[in-house]
Amino acid sequence: MTAPPGALGVVVWVLCALAAVTVVGAAGAALVLGSVAERLHLVTVVTSVAGPATGLACALALGASTSTAAVVVVVVLLAATAPVLQTAIARADREGRREAGALDDEQGAPR
């Protein structure tokens, strides 16, 4: 896939750069943050900024086609399922820490 010529091509490249910077920044921050819950907040940034930016860049570069429709479906599925998956991961982490004795009560307060 190549970027369209002219101003549209510039928009496509800017969207791709935005997505790349977002993913690299979130990955770098994940190395610094300690807990799973803190790192899960970074996944939100990736799924709410980088995913749609990449999808829009692909849709603009592809033009109106069935490929564009497939890209839009994937981006919508990402937006719809990411919060549910993040919640499930956070709950699994909390339950694992509770079973290991690292948490005091049902609210998940650390000891």
N, C-alpha and C positions, 0 to 999 in steps of 0.2 A: 504494500500500500504506500503510495506516495502522496505527499500533501498537495492540495490543489494550488495552482499558481495565484499570485497576487495577495490581496488582503485576507482572503479566506485561508490561504496557506499560513499566513502569519498567525491568525487566530488558532489554527490547529496546532501549530508549534508552541504557542503560549499555553494552551490548555494541556498539552503533553508535558511541558516544563513544570507547570503548576502541580500536576499529578506526581511527577517524579520528585520534586522538592518536598511535597507533602509526605510521600512514602519514606524518603530518606530521613527527613526530620523526625517522623514518628518512630522509625527504627532506631535512630540515634538516641532519642529520649527514652525508649524502652530499655536501652542498655543502662541508663542512669537510674531509672525508677526501680524501687525494690519490690513492692508487692504486686500480686496478680491483679488486684482490683485497680491499682494505679495504672498498670500497663494496659488494662482493658479500655480505659478512657482513650488511649491512643488509637485503638482499633476504630473507634467512632470517627475520628478525624479521617482515617484512611477510607472508610466506607462511605462517609458523607461528602468528602471533597475529592479525593483521588479517583474513586470509582466513577462518579458522574462526569468529572472532567475528562477522563479517558474515554468514556462512552460518547460524550458530546464531540470530542475530537474525531473519534472514529466515524460517527454519524456524519459529521461535516465533510470528512475526507471521502467517504463512500458515496455520498449523495443519496437520492431516493432509490432504494433497492431492497431486496429481501435480506441482504446482509445487514443493512442498517436496522431493519426490523429485529433481526436476531440480536444485535448489539443492544438495542433498547430493551428487549425482553430480559437480557442478562443483567443490565444495570437496574432495572426495576426489581428483579428477584434479589439482587444484592441489597438494595435499599430495604426491601421487605423482610428479609431473613436475618440480616446482620444484628439488629437489636435483640432478637430472640436468641440467637446463638451466643451473644455476649452475656445475656442474663443467665443462660444455662451454664456457661463456663464459670461465671462468678459464683453461682449456687454450688456447683460441684467443688470448687476450691474451698468455699466456706464449710461445706460438709466434710471435706477431707481434713481440714484443719480442726474441726470440732471433734472428729473421730480420733485424731492424733493427740487431743488434749490441749490444743493451743488456744481454744476459745472457751469462755466461761458460760455463756447463756445462749438462749435461742436467738437473740438479736445479733449474735456474732461479735460481741465485744471481746477484744483480745485480753488475755490474762496479764 
